[in-house]
Amino acid sequence: MPQDEERRRRMLERRRTHEPRPLPATIDRLIRTARLVRRAQCEDLWELGTWPGQEAILMEIWRHEAITESVLARNVGISLATLTRSLRRMEPLYWFERKKFGRQVYVSSTPRGRGVRNIVEAAVDHLEQQLNRAIPAEALPEVHGHLDAFAGAAMKALRAEEISRIRNELRHS
């Protein structure tokens, strides 16, 4: 018991003496920008009943007549568990159906889902136009290059096995 109290005392002392350090400027800007873009994208889609990121899932489903959940998760860049959770949230909307064939679960769009396609795609296009207006057209390729460079640097920061997994996913997509 005295050891626990001593440890708590040391932790409290450390908290008092160490000011929290802000995120480095580049990381902070990237995170804030990504959150704002995600929030802006969702604003147009909340009324439909979608959650953040589900527009990417829907758009990938629309690209295929039928697609397995595992391929869908890989193509969207999320884990299978996250995809499953998102699909469960969207099931009451009846925009897609899931069918099991053997061990594979296939996802395909329903007529109702295809009916909202134009609305979802218009919302995504609208945000893309707004973002592109903030940057001169001739500068967009350079901005995209910088974003790709940031992504490359982030990949280098990942552990070797994580990089290997991501490369394999990119090869198969």
Secondary structure, DSSP 8 states (H G I E B T S, - for coil): -HHHHHHHHHHHHHHHH-------HHHHHHHHHHHHHHHHHHHTTGGGT--TTHHHHHHHHHTSSSEEHHHHHHHHT--HHHHHHHHHHHGGGTSEEEEEETTEEEEEE-HHHHHTHHHHHHHHHHHHHHHHHTS-GGGHHHHHHHHHHHHHHHHHHS-HHHHHHHHHHHHH-
